[in-house]
Amino acid sequence: MTLLICSIAAITSSIIWYVSKRDLKLGTLSLMFWGASLMWLVDSVAEYIELGADFFSPSTADMVNDAFLGVCVVALGLIIWLVILVVKDPSGKIKASLSSK
């Protein structure tokens, strides 16, 4: 589930980055999600090697925990991206609002 959720977030952020005309540091967000997807892919392969065919029949509790972890990873990635966006201030709006006061 974590691999699926992170992969969907990576594909979505990549498409938005490609289509977007504004500099919102979406490339950074996309790379974070692709990195997380790669991490979960390696984890899934290692777990498959360990469990064998049982890997494809997880319990409901395991699936819910994995889904919750995937959502938390995506939320943390979005929080980190927002912090980067505020610090870098690519459009200069924060700097303009602070200097006008």
N, C-alpha and C positions, 0 to 999 in steps of 0.2 A: 504494500500500500504506500509506503514512504517513497519508493522508487516511482510509482505511478503519479503520485501527487507532485513530487518535485519535477518530474519530467513534463507534466502538463504546465507547471509554472514556468519552466525553462522555455518551452516552446511558445507559450503565450507571451512572455516578456521579449523573446527574440523577434516575434512577429511585430509586436508593438514598437520595438526599437527600430526595426527595418522600415516600418511605415511612417514613423514619427518624424516630423521635420524639426522639432525643437530639441535642444540639448538638455535633456533631463537626466543624464548619466544612466540611461537605460542599459547601456552596454555593460556597466558594472553590475547591475541587477541581474542581467542575463547570465553573465559569467558566474555569479554566485550560485544561481540556480543550476547551471550546467555542472558546476563543480560538485554541488550536493547530489545531483543525479548520478554522476560518475561514482561518487562515494557509495551511494546506496546500491548501484549496480555491482560494484566489487563486493559489498557486503552480501548481496543476494547470491552471487556466485559462490562465495565462501560458505554460506549457509546451505546452499544446494549440495556442495561437495560433502558437507558434514552430515546432512540429513537424508540425502538421496530423494526417493520418491515421496517421502513424507513432507517434503518442502511444499508440495502442491496441495496439501490438505491441512491448512492451519485452522486452529480453533477460532471461534467467534471472538473470544476475548483477545487473542493475539491480533486479529484483524482490526479490532477497534483501537487497541493500543498503537498499532502501526499507523492507522489513519490519524489518530490524535498527534502522534509524533511528526507525521508529515505536515499537518496543518501548523504545528508549532514551528517547524523549520521554515516554512514559507513565511509565517508571520515574523519570525526573527530576521529573515532575509529582507523583508520589507522595512522593518524598523531600522536595520543597518543602512539600507539604501536611503531612507528618509534623513537619517543623520548625515550621511555623506552629501545629500542634496542640500541640506541647510548649511553645512559647513562650506561647501564649494560655491554655493549661490551662483549657478551658471547664468541666470538672467539678471542678476543684480538687484532684485526687488527687495531683499532683506537689507542690503547695504543702503539702498535709496531711502527706505522707510526709517532706518536708524539715523541717517545723516540729516533728514528733514526735521527731526524733532529737536 
